[in-house]
Amino acid sequence: MKHLMTCFSCASLALALFLAVPARPQQAGRNLVPLTEDTLKNPSPNDWLMYNRTYDAQRFSPLQQINQSNVGQLKLAWSVTEGAGAQEGIPLVHDGVMYLQGPGAVIQALDAATGQLIWEHKRTMPDNIKGGARAKTIAIGFDMVYWTSPDSYLEALDARTGELRWQAKTETRGATQGAVIAGDKVISGGACGGKHENCFIDAHDAKTGKLLWKFMTAAETGQPGGDSWGGLPDDKRTTGPWGLSGTYDPTTNSVIWGIANPTPNTRLERHNGDFNAIPTHAPADLFSNSTVSINADTGKLNWYYQHLPGDDWDEDWTNDRVLVSTALNPTPATAKWFNKKIKAGERRDIVLATGESGGVFALDRHTGEFLWANPWPYDVPNFFLKNVDENGITYLNESAMLPRPNMTNVVCFFNTRSYWAQGYSPLTNSLYVPFVDACNEEKTSDPGKRSSHNGVVRDPSKLDELSGVSKINAATGKIDHIFKGPAPINGSILLTAGNLVIFGDLAQHLRALDQETGKVLWDELLPGPIASSTITYAINGRQYIAVNTGDGLLTAGVAAYNKSIQSARKVNTIQVFALPEDVAKQTPLAPAANRKR
């Protein structure tokens, strides 16, 4: 593509190319409108600029051309087959161009109306590093695309050409998380890889790549949270954000991020055989399994909240955080644990979080104050928490823990959700979260040996209800399971103003539900399993639904929960759907107020 662009400067060669090669509609890539900080705050409904569309991470699109009455008429608009390898990313769309990470160390730009390749950037990898597509998120800002490479670099590419603008080394951390834009900064995280020095979230200047700050996710001695590790030396402390990236809140100028479990996986291993080196309530081994709020300018901690203190089972509270403004009214009938100081109808800016271990929490966005929480997807005896007290402090369920070597115990839940994103709809004031009803069988070994674990179905007699979608009211915490089925849902939730919930599963089904009732309105069989993304966008007055198919790191393990589910493995494609053109012309894309944005 670089050669083609150069040749267009020469009239004779351009004519020769025009006569020899069929025309390709790539004008969108050449006329790209650079993004500003203002447009990032208030994006066009036609675009999908962030992995969860907007800064608040709600995954709600104001597009309504595809709606309850016509979603059944969706047809395949175009598809592209990608190379083999892990696929865990989520595409972005701006100004008619789709940007995505392909299998291997590859970033591509495609015409989002046709799937035609505009440019491809392939990073040359060292011989000792395999180039997977493990980064969950890429970012776009100004006129650049940002991604984290498998060899631990943050790269900025020219959004029009794919050429490298700048790169920054990020120690040797694993590029499993990715990058998000935060005003004039790029925030990124990744896996620690067993090394304390890799456990950090960092900010780079989006235009130059200059490192602005680092926040260490495994708190160090003398720093906030540093005394929570039971005296463990700093170089033995590891906990990092390997999953979905966090959220930037421009209203508070803060970065709100989720942190994963501490490693090794059990307390005995982490603390030299001393199970009681840390308490069974928060805080313990900070900032593991916590939500942290970080000042976006300085990298300093604003507040933290620990959902799972001193993990004993390899559970994670990394992945996305959703920002919502709502009146609150939790009651004993709707929330098992809630802050009694809340006045009914009191309006708050809140953070909504769900974890791999199950559980859903609402926190005050400004202070981290605990507001309400529920066991999720179900309240079971071996749920990982036994209590959240009046101060919001979490207490572990000690009956599910492993205080001695050579023990086996089962805690719920496990991979109930992971890097498949949740979403929020302002139409219903509800969080929509996919779940898998599985638990964790953990085993400790002899001293000095690693523990092991295995995911197990909680109730094998109900495999027809193994997975589902929960609708969780943001004001009250009330949980309704609006959909259940036998195939594990690893696809991100997409919500639209057409009153639709759209998601995919590992049995290759892409579905659209009614947001209120969960009624299935559309069900399409795709050529491979859906392990992460679903997005929507519009070009020239036509709305599209796009999804990747393919395997992620957890796909095979989660799919094994139901042996009856057959899926075509390792089929990496992009599938894009739209209404027939004559039907699309009959329905506006969005309400008038949104079309003007």
Secondary structure as a PSIPRED ss2 file (coil, helix, strand):
# PSIPRED VFORMAT (PSIPRED V4.0)

   1 M C   1.000  0.000  0.000
   2 K H   0.000  1.000  0.000
   3 H H   0.000  1.000  0.000
   4 L H   0.000  1.000  0.000
   5 M H   0.000  1.000  0.000
   6 T H   0.000  1.000  0.000
   7 C H   0.000  1.000  0.000
   8 F C   1.000  0.000  0.000
   9 S C   1.000  0.000  0.000
  10 C C   1.000  0.000  0.000
  11 A H   0.000  1.000  0.000
  12 S H   0.000  1.000  0.000
  13 L H   0.000  1.000  0.000
  14 A H   0.000  1.000  0.000
  15 L H   0.000  1.000  0.000
  16 A H   0.000  1.000  0.000
  17 L H   0.000  1.000  0.000
  18 F H   0.000  1.000  0.000
  19 L H   0.000  1.000  0.000
  20 A H   0.000  1.000  0.000
  21 V C   1.000  0.000  0.000
  22 P C   1.000  0.000  0.000
  23 A C   1.000  0.000  0.000
  24 R C   1.000  0.000  0.000
  25 P C   1.000  0.000  0.000
  26 Q C   1.000  0.000  0.000
  27 Q H   0.000  1.000  0.000
  28 A H   0.000  1.000  0.000
  29 G H   0.000  1.000  0.000
  30 R H   0.000  1.000  0.000
  31 N C   1.000  0.000  0.000
  32 L C   1.000  0.000  0.000
  33 V C   1.000  0.000  0.000
  34 P C   1.000  0.000  0.000
  35 L C   1.000  0.000  0.000
  36 T C   1.000  0.000  0.000
  37 E H   0.000  1.000  0.000
  38 D H   0.000  1.000  0.000
  39 T H   0.000  1.000  0.000
  40 L H   0.000  1.000  0.000
  41 K H   0.000  1.000  0.000
  42 N C   1.000  0.000  0.000
  43 P C   1.000  0.000  0.000
  44 S C   1.000  0.000  0.000
  45 P C   1.000  0.000  0.000
  46 N C   1.000  0.000  0.000
  47 D C   1.000  0.000  0.000
  48 W E   0.000  0.000  1.000
  49 L C   1.000  0.000  0.000
  50 M C   1.000  0.000  0.000
  51 Y C   1.000  0.000  0.000
  52 N C   1.000  0.000  0.000
  53 R C   1.000  0.000  0.000
  54 T C   1.000  0.000  0.000
  55 Y C   1.000  0.000  0.000
  56 D C   1.000  0.000  0.000
  57 A C   1.000  0.000  0.000
  58 Q C   1.000  0.000  0.000
  59 R C   1.000  0.000  0.000
  60 F E   0.000  0.000  1.000
  61 S E   0.000  0.000  1.000
  62 P C   1.000  0.000  0.000
  63 L C   1.000  0.000  0.000
  64 Q C   1.000  0.000  0.000
  65 Q C   1.000  0.000  0.000
  66 I C   1.000  0.000  0.000
  67 N C   1.000  0.000  0.000
  68 Q C   1.000  0.000  0.000
  69 S C   1.000  0.000  0.000
  70 N C   1.000  0.000  0.000
  71 V H   0.000  1.000  0.000
  72 G H   0.000  1.000  0.000
  73 Q H   0.000  1.000  0.000
  74 L C   1.000  0.000  0.000
  75 K E   0.000  0.000  1.000
  76 L E   0.000  0.000  1.000
  77 A E   0.000  0.000  1.000
  78 W E   0.000  0.000  1.000
  79 S E   0.000  0.000  1.000
  80 V E   0.000  0.000  1.000
  81 T E   0.000  0.000  1.000
  82 E C   1.000  0.000  0.000
  83 G C   1.000  0.000  0.000
  84 A C   1.000  0.000  0.000
  85 G C   1.000  0.000  0.000
  86 A C   1.000  0.000  0.000
  87 Q C   1.000  0.000  0.000
  88 E C   1.000  0.000  0.000
  89 G C   1.000  0.000  0.000
  90 I C   1.000  0.000  0.000
  91 P C   1.000  0.000  0.000
  92 L E   0.000  0.000  1.000
  93 V E   0.000  0.000  1.000
  94 H E   0.000  0.000  1.000
  95 D C   1.000  0.000  0.000
  96 G C   1.000  0.000  0.000
  97 V E   0.000  0.000  1.000
  98 M E   0.000  0.000  1.000
  99 Y E   0.000  0.000  1.000
 100 L E   0.000  0.000  1.000
 101 Q E   0.000  0.000  1.000
 102 G E   0.000  0.000  1.000
 103 P C   1.000  0.000  0.000
 104 G C   1.000  0.000  0.000
 105 A C   1.000  0.000  0.000
 106 V E   0.000  0.000  1.000
 107 I E   0.000  0.000  1.000
 108 Q E   0.000  0.000  1.000
 109 A E   0.000  0.000  1.000
 110 L E   0.000  0.000  1.000
 111 D E   0.000  0.000  1.000
 112 A C   1.000  0.000  0.000
 113 A C   1.000  0.000  0.000
 114 T C   1.000  0.000  0.000
 115 G C   1.000  0.000  0.000
 116 Q C   1.000  0.000  0.000
 117 L E   0.000  0.000  1.000
 118 I E   0.000  0.000  1.000
 119 W E   0.000  0.000  1.000
 120 E E   0.000  0.000  1.000
 121 H E   0.000  0.000  1.000
 122 K E   0.000  0.000  1.000
 123 R C   1.000  0.000  0.000
 124 T C   1.000  0.000  0.000
 125 M C   1.000  0.000  0.000
 126 P C   1.000  0.000  0.000
 127 D C   1.000  0.000  0.000
 128 N C   1.000  0.000  0.000
 129 I C   1.000  0.000  0.000
 130 K C   1.000  0.000  0.000
 131 G C   1.000  0.000  0.000
 132 G C   1.000  0.000  0.000
 133 A C   1.000  0.000  0.000
 134 R C   1.000  0.000  0.000
 135 A C   1.000  0.000  0.000
 136 K C   1.000  0.000  0.000
 137 T E   0.000  0.000  1.000
 138 I C   1.000  0.000  0.000
 139 A E   0.000  0.000  1.000
 140 I E   0.000  0.000  1.000
 141 G E   0.000  0.000  1.000
 142 F C   1.000  0.000  0.000
 143 D C   1.000  0.000  0.000
 144 M E   0.000  0.000  1.000
 145 V E   0.000  0.000  1.000
 146 Y E   0.000  0.000  1.000
 147 W E   0.000  0.000  1.000
 148 T E   0.000  0.000  1.000
 149 S C   1.000  0.000  0.000
 150 P C   1.000  0.000  0.000
 151 D C   1.000  0.000  0.000
 152 S C   1.000  0.000  0.000
 153 Y E   0.000  0.000  1.000
 154 L E   0.000  0.000  1.000
 155 E E   0.000  0.000  1.000
 156 A E   0.000  0.000  1.000
 157 L E   0.000  0.000  1.000
 158 D E   0.000  0.000  1.000
 159 A C   1.000  0.000  0.000
 160 R C   1.000  0.000  0.000
 161 T C   1.000  0.000  0.000
 162 G C   1.000  0.000  0.000
 163 E C   1.000  0.000  0.000
 164 L E   0.000  0.000  1.000
 165 R E   0.000  0.000  1.000
 166 W E   0.000  0.000  1.000
 167 Q E   0.000  0.000  1.000
 168 A E   0.000  0.000  1.000
 169 K E   0.000  0.000  1.000
 170 T C   1.000  0.000  0.000
 171 E C   1.000  0.000  0.000
 172 T C   1.000  0.000  0.000
 173 R C   1.000  0.000  0.000
 174 G E   0.000  0.000  1.000
 175 A E   0.000  0.000  1.000
 176 T E   0.000  0.000  1.000
 177 Q E   0.000  0.000  1.000
 178 G E   0.000  0.000  1.000
 179 A E   0.000  0.000  1.000
 180 V E   0.000  0.000  1.000
 181 I E   0.000  0.000  1.000
 182 A E   0.000  0.000  1.000
 183 G C   1.000  0.000  0.000
 184 D C   1.000  0.000  0.000
 185 K E   0.000  0.000  1.000
 186 V E   0.000  0.000  1.000
 187 I E   0.000  0.000  1.000
 188 S E   0.000  0.000  1.000
 189 G E   0.000  0.000  1.000
 190 G E   0.000  0.000  1.000
 191 A E   0.000  0.000  1.000
 192 C C   1.000  0.000  0.000
 193 G C   1.000  0.000  0.000
 194 G C   1.000  0.000  0.000
 195 K C   1.000  0.000  0.000
 196 H H   0.000  1.000  0.000
 197 E H   0.000  1.000  0.000
 198 N H   0.000  1.000  0.000
 199 C C   1.000  0.000  0.000
 200 F E   0.000  0.000  1.000
 201 I E   0.000  0.000  1.000
 202 D E   0.000  0.000  1.000
 203 A E   0.000  0.000  1.000
 204 H E   0.000  0.000  1.000
 205 D E   0.000  0.000  1.000
 206 A C   1.000  0.000  0.000
 207 K C   1.000  0.000  0.000
 208 T C   1.000  0.000  0.000
 209 G C   1.000  0.000  0.000
 210 K C   1.000  0.000  0.000
 211 L E   0.000  0.000  1.000
 212 L E   0.000  0.000  1.000
 213 W E   0.000  0.000  1.000
 214 K E   0.000  0.000  1.000
 215 F E   0.000  0.000  1.000
 216 M E   0.000  0.000  1.000
 217 T C   1.000  0.000  0.000
 218 A C   1.000  0.000  0.000
 219 A C   1.000  0.000  0.000
 220 E C   1.000  0.000  0.000
 221 T C   1.000  0.000  0.000
 222 G C   1.000  0.000  0.000
 223 Q C   1.000  0.000  0.000
 224 P C   1.000  0.000  0.000
 225 G C   1.000  0.000  0.000
 226 G H   0.000  1.000  0.000
 227 D H   0.000  1.000  0.000
 228 S H   0.000  1.000  0.000
 229 W C   1.000  0.000  0.000
 230 G C   1.000  0.000  0.000
 231 G C   1.000  0.000  0.000
 232 L C   1.000  0.000  0.000
 233 P C   1.000  0.000  0.000
 234 D H   0.000  1.000  0.000
 235 D H   0.000  1.000  0.000
 236 K H   0.000  1.000  0.000
 237 R C   1.000  0.000  0.000
 238 T E   0.000  0.000  1.000
 239 T E   0.000  0.000  1.000
 240 G C   1.000  0.000  0.000
 241 P C   1.000  0.000  0.000
 242 W C   1.000  0.000  0.000
 243 G C   1.000  0.000  0.000
 244 L C   1.000  0.000  0.000
 245 S C   1.000  0.000  0.000
 246 G C   1.000  0.000  0.000
 247 T E   0.000  0.000  1.000
 248 Y E   0.000  0.000  1.000
 249 D E   0.000  0.000  1.000
 250 P C   1.000  0.000  0.000
 251 T C   1.000  0.000  0.000
 252 T C   1.000  0.000  0.000
 253 N C   1.000  0.000  0.000
 254 S E   0.000  0.000  1.000
 255 V E   0.000  0.000  1.000
 256 I E   0.000  0.000  1.000
 257 W E   0.000  0.000  1.000
 258 G E   0.000  0.000  1.000
 259 I C   1.000  0.000  0.000
 260 A C   1.000  0.000  0.000
 261 N C   1.000  0.000  0.000
 262 P E   0.000  0.000  1.000
 263 T E   0.000  0.000  1.000
 264 P C   1.000  0.000  0.000
 265 N C   1.000  0.000  0.000
 266 T C   1.000  0.000  0.000
 267 R H   0.000  1.000  0.000
 268 L H   0.000  1.000  0.000
 269 E H   0.000  1.000  0.000
 270 R H   0.000  1.000  0.000
 271 H C   1.000  0.000  0.000
 272 N C   1.000  0.000  0.000
 273 G C   1.000  0.000  0.000
 274 D C   1.000  0.000  0.000
 275 F H   0.000  1.000  0.000
 276 N H   0.000  1.000  0.000
 277 A H   0.000  1.000  0.000
 278 I C   1.000  0.000  0.000
 279 P C   1.000  0.000  0.000
 280 T C   1.000  0.000  0.000
 281 H E   0.000  0.000  1.000
 282 A C   1.000  0.000  0.000
 283 P C   1.000  0.000  0.000
 284 A C   1.000  0.000  0.000
 285 D C   1.000  0.000  0.000
 286 L C   1.000  0.000  0.000
 287 F C   1.000  0.000  0.000
 288 S C   1.000  0.000  0.000
 289 N C   1.000  0.000  0.000
 290 S E   0.000  0.000  1.000
 291 T E   0.000  0.000  1.000
 292 V E   0.000  0.000  1.000
 293 S E   0.000  0.000  1.000
 294 I E   0.000  0.000  1.000
 295 N E   0.000  0.000  1.000
 296 A C   1.000  0.000  0.000
 297 D C   1.000  0.000  0.000
 298 T C   1.000  0.000  0.000
 299 G C   1.000  0.000  0.000
 300 K C   1.000  0.000  0.000
 301 L E   0.000  0.000  1.000
 302 N E   0.000  0.000  1.000
 303 W E   0.000  0.000  1.000
 304 Y E   0.000  0.000  1.000
 305 Y E   0.000  0.000  1.000
 306 Q E   0.000  0.000  1.000
 307 H C   1.000  0.000  0.000
 308 L C   1.000  0.000  0.000
 309 P C   1.000  0.000  0.000
 310 G C   1.000  0.000  0.000
 311 D C   1.000  0.000  0.000
 312 D C   1.000  0.000  0.000
 313 W C   1.000  0.000  0.000
 314 D C   1.000  0.000  0.000
 315 E C   1.000  0.000  0.000
 316 D C   1.000  0.000  0.000
 317 W C   1.000  0.000  0.000
 318 T C   1.000  0.000  0.000
 319 N C   1.000  0.000  0.000
 320 D C   1.000  0.000  0.000
 321 R C   1.000  0.000  0.000
 322 V E   0.000  0.000  1.000
 323 L E   0.000  0.000  1.000
 324 V E   0.000  0.000  1.000
 325 S E   0.000  0.000  1.000
 326 T E   0.000  0.000  1.000
 327 A E   0.000  0.000  1.000
 328 L E   0.000  0.000  1.000
 329 N C   1.000  0.000  0.000
 330 P C   1.000  0.000  0.000
 331 T C   1.000  0.000  0.000
 332 P C   1.000  0.000  0.000
 333 A C   1.000  0.000  0.000
 334 T C   1.000  0.000  0.000
 335 A C   1.000  0.000  0.000
 336 K C   1.000  0.000  0.000
 337 W E   0.000  0.000  1.000
 338 F E   0.000  0.000  1.000
 339 N C   1.000  0.000  0.000
 340 K C   1.000  0.000  0.000
 341 K C   1.000  0.000  0.000
 342 I C   1.000  0.000  0.000
 343 K C   1.000  0.000  0.000
 344 A C   1.000  0.000  0.000
 345 G C   1.000  0.000  0.000
 346 E E   0.000  0.000  1.000
 347 R E   0.000  0.000  1.000
 348 R E   0.000  0.000  1.000
 349 D E   0.000  0.000  1.000
 350 I E   0.000  0.000  1.000
 351 V E   0.000  0.000  1.000
 352 L E   0.000  0.000  1.000
 353 A E   0.000  0.000  1.000
 354 T E   0.000  0.000  1.000
 355 G C   1.000  0.000  0.000
 356 E C   1.000  0.000  0.000
 357 S C   1.000  0.000  0.000
 358 G C   1.000  0.000  0.000
 359 G C   1.000  0.000  0.000
 360 V E   0.000  0.000  1.000
 361 F E   0.000  0.000  1.000
 362 A E   0.000  0.000  1.000
 363 L E   0.000  0.000  1.000
 364 D E   0.000  0.000  1.000
 365 R C   1.000  0.000  0.000
 366 H C   1.000  0.000  0.000
 367 T C   1.000  0.000  0.000
 368 G C   1.000  0.000  0.000
 369 E C   1.000  0.000  0.000
 370 F E   0.000  0.000  1.000
 371 L E   0.000  0.000  1.000
 372 W E   0.000  0.000  1.000
 373 A E   0.000  0.000  1.000
 374 N E   0.000  0.000  1.000
 375 P C   1.000  0.000  0.000
 376 W C   1.000  0.000  0.000
 377 P C   1.000  0.000  0.000
 378 Y C   1.000  0.000  0.000
 379 D C   1.000  0.000  0.000
 380 V C   1.000  0.000  0.000
 381 P C   1.000  0.000  0.000
 382 N C   1.000  0.000  0.000
 383 F E   0.000  0.000  1.000
 384 F C   1.000  0.000  0.000
 385 L E   0.000  0.000  1.000
 386 K E   0.000  0.000  1.000
 387 N E   0.000  0.000  1.000
 388 V E   0.000  0.000  1.000
 389 D C   1.000  0.000  0.000
 390 E C   1.000  0.000  0.000
 391 N C   1.000  0.000  0.000
 392 G C   1.000  0.000  0.000
 393 I C   1.000  0.000  0.000
 394 T E   0.000  0.000  1.000
 395 Y E   0.000  0.000  1.000
 396 L E   0.000  0.000  1.000
 397 N C   1.000  0.000  0.000
 398 E H   0.000  1.000  0.000
 399 S H   0.000  1.000  0.000
 400 A H   0.000  1.000  0.000
 401 M C   1.000  0.000  0.000
 402 L C   1.000  0.000  0.000
 403 P C   1.000  0.000  0.000
 404 R C   1.000  0.000  0.000
 405 P C   1.000  0.000  0.000
 406 N C   1.000  0.000  0.000
 407 M C   1.000  0.000  0.000
 408 T E   0.000  0.000  1.000
 409 N E   0.000  0.000  1.000
 410 V E   0.000  0.000  1.000
 411 V E   0.000  0.000  1.000
 412 C E   0.000  0.000  1.000
 413 F C   1.000  0.000  0.000
 414 F C   1.000  0.000  0.000
 415 N C   1.000  0.000  0.000
 416 T C   1.000  0.000  0.000
 417 R C   1.000  0.000  0.000
 418 S C   1.000  0.000  0.000
 419 Y C   1.000  0.000  0.000
 420 W C   1.000  0.000  0.000
 421 A C   1.000  0.000  0.000
 422 Q C   1.000  0.000  0.000
 423 G E   0.000  0.000  1.000
 424 Y E   0.000  0.000  1.000
 425 S E   0.000  0.000  1.000
 426 P C   1.000  0.000  0.000
 427 L C   1.000  0.000  0.000
 428 T C   1.000  0.000  0.000
 429 N C   1.000  0.000  0.000
 430 S E   0.000  0.000  1.000
 431 L E   0.000  0.000  1.000
 432 Y E   0.000  0.000  1.000
 433 V E   0.000  0.000  1.000
 434 P E   0.000  0.000  1.000
 435 F E   0.000  0.000  1.000
 436 V E   0.000  0.000  1.000
 437 D C   1.000  0.000  0.000
 438 A E   0.000  0.000  1.000
 439 C E   0.000  0.000  1.000
 440 N E   0.000  0.000  1.000
 441 E E   0.000  0.000  1.000
 442 E E   0.000  0.000  1.000
 443 K E   0.000  0.000  1.000
 444 T C   1.000  0.000  0.000
 445 S C   1.000  0.000  0.000
 446 D C   1.000  0.000  0.000
 447 P C   1.000  0.000  0.000
 448 G C   1.000  0.000  0.000
 449 K C   1.000  0.000  0.000
 450 R C   1.000  0.000  0.000
 451 S C   1.000  0.000  0.000
 452 S E   0.000  0.000  1.000
 453 H E   0.000  0.000  1.000
 454 N E   0.000  0.000  1.000
 455 G E   0.000  0.000  1.000
 456 V E   0.000  0.000  1.000
 457 V E   0.000  0.000  1.000
 458 R C   1.000  0.000  0.000
 459 D C   1.000  0.000  0.000
 460 P H   0.000  1.000  0.000
 461 S H   0.000  1.000  0.000
 462 K H   0.000  1.000  0.000
 463 L H   0.000  1.000  0.000
 464 D H   0.000  1.000  0.000
 465 E H   0.000  1.000  0.000
 466 L C   1.000  0.000  0.000
 467 S E   0.000  0.000  1.000
 468 G E   0.000  0.000  1.000
 469 V E   0.000  0.000  1.000
 470 S E   0.000  0.000  1.000
 471 K E   0.000  0.000  1.000
 472 I E   0.000  0.000  1.000
 473 N E   0.000  0.000  1.000
 474 A C   1.000  0.000  0.000
 475 A C   1.000  0.000  0.000
 476 T C   1.000  0.000  0.000
 477 G C   1.000  0.000  0.000
 478 K C   1.000  0.000  0.000
 479 I E   0.000  0.000  1.000
 480 D E   0.000  0.000  1.000
 481 H E   0.000  0.000  1.000
 482 I E   0.000  0.000  1.000
 483 F E   0.000  0.000  1.000
 484 K E   0.000  0.000  1.000
 485 G E   0.000  0.000  1.000
 486 P C   1.000  0.000  0.000
 487 A C   1.000  0.000  0.000
 488 P C   1.000  0.000  0.000
 489 I C   1.000  0.000  0.000
 490 N C   1.000  0.000  0.000
 491 G C   1.000  0.000  0.000
 492 S C   1.000  0.000  0.000
 493 I C   1.000  0.000  0.000
 494 L E   0.000  0.000  1.000
 495 L E   0.000  0.000  1.000
 496 T E   0.000  0.000  1.000
 497 A C   1.000  0.000  0.000
 498 G C   1.000  0.000  0.000
 499 N C   1.000  0.000  0.000
 500 L E   0.000  0.000  1.000
 501 V E   0.000  0.000  1.000
 502 I E   0.000  0.000  1.000
 503 F E   0.000  0.000  1.000
 504 G E   0.000  0.000  1.000
 505 D C   1.000  0.000  0.000
 506 L C   1.000  0.000  0.000
 507 A C   1.000  0.000  0.000
 508 Q C   1.000  0.000  0.000
 509 H E   0.000  0.000  1.000
 510 L E   0.000  0.000  1.000
 511 R E   0.000  0.000  1.000
 512 A E   0.000  0.000  1.000
 513 L E   0.000  0.000  1.000
 514 D E   0.000  0.000  1.000
 515 Q C   1.000  0.000  0.000
 516 E C   1.000  0.000  0.000
 517 T C   1.000  0.000  0.000
 518 G C   1.000  0.000  0.000
 519 K C   1.000  0.000  0.000
 520 V E   0.000  0.000  1.000
 521 L E   0.000  0.000  1.000
 522 W E   0.000  0.000  1.000
 523 D E   0.000  0.000  1.000
 524 E E   0.000  0.000  1.000
 525 L E   0.000  0.000  1.000
 526 L C   1.000  0.000  0.000
 527 P C   1.000  0.000  0.000
 528 G C   1.000  0.000  0.000
 529 P C   1.000  0.000  0.000
 530 I C   1.000  0.000  0.000
 531 A C   1.000  0.000  0.000
 532 S C   1.000  0.000  0.000
 533 S C   1.000  0.000  0.000
 534 T C   1.000  0.000  0.000
 535 I E   0.000  0.000  1.000
 536 T E   0.000  0.000  1.000
 537 Y E   0.000  0.000  1.000
 538 A E   0.000  0.000  1.000
 539 I E   0.000  0.000  1.000
 540 N C   1.000  0.000  0.000
 541 G C   1.000  0.000  0.000
 542 R E   0.000  0.000  1.000
 543 Q E   0.000  0.000  1.000
 544 Y E   0.000  0.000  1.000
 545 I E   0.000  0.000  1.000
 546 A E   0.000  0.000  1.000
 547 V E   0.000  0.000  1.000
 548 N E   0.000  0.000  1.000
 549 T E   0.000  0.000  1.000
 550 G C   1.000  0.000  0.000
 551 D C   1.000  0.000  0.000
 552 G C   1.000  0.000  0.000
 553 L C   1.000  0.000  0.000
 554 L C   1.000  0.000  0.000
 555 T H   0.000  1.000  0.000
 556 A H   0.000  1.000  0.000
 557 G H   0.000  1.000  0.000
 558 V H   0.000  1.000  0.000
 559 A H   0.000  1.000  0.000
 560 A C   1.000  0.000  0.000
 561 Y C   1.000  0.000  0.000
 562 N C   1.000  0.000  0.000
 563 K C   1.000  0.000  0.000
 564 S C   1.000  0.000  0.000
 565 I C   1.000  0.000  0.000
 566 Q C   1.000  0.000  0.000
 567 S C   1.000  0.000  0.000
 568 A C   1.000  0.000  0.000
 569 R C   1.000  0.000  0.000
 570 K C   1.000  0.000  0.000
 571 V C   1.000  0.000  0.000
 572 N C   1.000  0.000  0.000
 573 T E   0.000  0.000  1.000
 574 I E   0.000  0.000  1.000
 575 Q E   0.000  0.000  1.000
 576 V E   0.000  0.000  1.000
 577 F E   0.000  0.000  1.000
 578 A E   0.000  0.000  1.000
 579 L C   1.000  0.000  0.000
 580 P C   1.000  0.000  0.000
 581 E H   0.000  1.000  0.000
 582 D H   0.000  1.000  0.000
 583 V H   0.000  1.000  0.000
 584 A H   0.000  1.000  0.000
 585 K C   1.000  0.000  0.000
 586 Q C   1.000  0.000  0.000
 587 T C   1.000  0.000  0.000
 588 P C   1.000  0.000  0.000
 589 L C   1.000  0.000  0.000
 590 A C   1.000  0.000  0.000
 591 P C   1.000  0.000  0.000
 592 A H   0.000  1.000  0.000
 593 A H   0.000  1.000  0.000
 594 N H   0.000  1.000  0.000
 595 R H   0.000  1.000  0.000
 596 K C   1.000  0.000  0.000
 597 R C   1.000  0.000  0.000
